[in-house]
Amino acid sequence: MDVTEARLISLYGNYIGENKATVGTIYGSDLEGFLLQRGQAYDNVDLQVAGVDVTYKEKGGKISDIETDLNPEKTYSVSFNSYAYGSDYAPVDGFTEQYTTESTEKEMLLDYVAGLDVVGEEVAEDRVKVE
């Protein structure tokens, strides 16, 4: 199957847009707190975290706790959608903004897919769990 811009937009229509990425750093303890706060505020898992195992604990149908393999004292690089960071996610305790990208999400996704050797294989990841 050919991967075209129209096909990507049809798959990622709610995600892809003209927003940019706001990039910065955050301590593991603050990131874990932010993930728990978001989970409890919206009672779902609305954030994706690459390179980190996250398990949300439920009690009575509500998110009550979180377990991660984050090191509380380590600094992590993170990226937020520039629109969400300017509204839903601001301020994030402990987040130090470094820059906002020049490229849009749409441009970054198209560049990423164009650079792949294989497109269309399933990604076998189990990064987020809800128990």
C-alpha positions as CSV (number, residue, x, y, z in Angstrom):
1,M,0.0,0.0,0.0
2,D,1.3,3.4,-0.9
3,V,1.5,5.8,2.0
4,T,0.2,9.2,0.8
5,E,-0.3,12.4,2.6
6,A,-4.1,11.9,2.2
7,R,-3.9,8.4,3.7
8,L,-1.9,9.6,6.7
9,I,-4.3,12.5,7.3
10,S,-7.2,10.0,7.1
11,L,-5.6,7.9,9.8
12,Y,-4.4,10.6,12.0
13,G,-7.0,13.3,11.3
14,N,-7.6,14.1,15.0
15,Y,-3.9,14.1,15.8
16,I,-2.1,15.7,12.9
17,G,-2.4,19.4,12.2
18,E,-0.6,22.6,11.9
19,N,0.5,22.6,15.5
20,K,4.1,22.4,16.4
21,A,6.0,20.6,19.2
22,T,7.0,22.3,22.4
23,V,10.2,20.5,23.6
24,G,11.8,20.7,27.0
25,T,13.0,18.7,30.0
26,I,11.3,17.4,33.2
27,Y,12.4,15.3,36.2
28,G,11.0,11.8,36.4
29,S,9.2,12.6,39.7
30,D,7.4,15.5,38.0
31,L,6.6,13.6,34.9
32,E,5.1,10.7,36.9
33,G,3.0,13.2,38.9
34,F,1.8,14.9,35.7
35,L,0.8,11.5,34.1
36,L,-1.1,10.6,37.3
37,Q,-2.8,14.0,37.5
38,R,-3.9,13.8,33.8
39,G,-5.2,10.3,34.3
40,Q,-7.2,11.3,37.4
41,A,-8.5,14.6,35.9
42,Y,-9.9,12.9,32.8
43,D,-10.3,9.4,34.2
44,N,-8.5,7.9,31.2
45,V,-5.1,7.6,29.6
46,D,-4.9,10.5,27.2
47,L,-1.1,10.8,27.0
48,Q,1.4,8.5,25.3
49,V,4.9,8.2,26.6
50,A,7.7,6.6,24.5
51,G,10.4,4.6,26.1
52,V,8.7,4.4,29.5
53,D,6.6,1.6,31.0
54,V,3.5,3.0,32.6
55,T,0.9,1.1,34.5
56,Y,-2.3,2.9,35.7
57,K,-4.0,1.4,38.8
58,E,-7.8,1.6,38.9
59,K,-9.9,1.4,42.0
60,G,-13.7,1.6,41.8
61,G,-13.5,2.4,38.1
62,K,-11.2,5.5,38.7
63,I,-7.5,5.9,38.2
64,S,-6.0,5.8,41.7
65,D,-2.3,5.4,41.3
66,I,0.5,4.9,38.7
67,E,3.6,2.9,38.5
68,T,6.4,3.7,36.1
69,D,10.1,2.8,35.5
70,L,11.0,6.5,35.6
71,N,14.0,7.5,37.8
72,P,12.6,10.4,39.9
73,E,16.0,12.2,39.9
74,K,16.7,11.8,36.2
75,T,15.9,14.5,33.7
76,Y,13.9,13.4,30.7
77,S,13.3,15.1,27.3
78,V,9.6,15.6,26.5
79,S,7.5,17.1,23.8
80,F,4.0,18.4,23.9
81,N,1.7,19.5,21.1
82,S,2.1,23.3,21.1
83,Y,-1.7,23.8,21.2
84,A,-2.2,21.5,24.1
85,Y,0.8,22.8,26.0
86,G,-0.6,26.3,25.6
87,S,-4.0,25.3,27.0
88,D,-4.5,21.9,28.6
89,Y,-1.0,21.2,29.8
90,A,0.3,24.6,31.0
91,P,1.8,24.9,33.4
92,V,3.4,21.6,33.9
93,D,5.2,21.4,37.3
94,G,8.9,21.0,36.7
95,F,8.8,21.4,32.9
96,T,11.5,23.6,31.5
97,E,10.6,24.7,28.0
98,Q,13.6,24.8,25.6
99,Y,12.1,25.5,22.2
100,T,9.1,25.1,19.9
101,T,9.8,23.4,16.5
102,E,9.6,25.2,13.2
103,S,8.0,22.2,11.5
104,T,4.4,21.3,12.1
105,E,3.2,17.9,13.3
106,K,2.0,17.2,9.8
107,E,5.4,17.9,8.3
108,M,7.2,15.9,11.0
109,L,5.0,12.9,10.5
110,L,5.3,13.0,6.7
111,D,9.1,13.3,7.0
112,Y,9.2,10.4,9.5
113,V,7.2,8.1,7.3
114,A,9.1,9.0,4.2
115,G,12.3,7.9,6.0
116,L,11.0,4.4,7.0
117,D,12.3,1.4,5.2
118,V,9.1,-0.6,6.0
119,V,5.7,0.9,6.3
120,G,2.6,-0.9,7.5
121,E,3.9,-3.5,9.9
122,E,2.3,-3.5,13.3
123,V,4.3,-2.1,16.2
124,A,4.5,-4.7,18.9
125,E,4.7,-2.5,22.0
126,D,3.0,-2.7,25.3
127,R,3.9,0.7,26.9
128,V,0.7,1.6,28.7
129,K,-1.3,-0.7,30.9
130,V,-4.4,-0.1,33.0
131,E,-5.0,-2.6,35.8
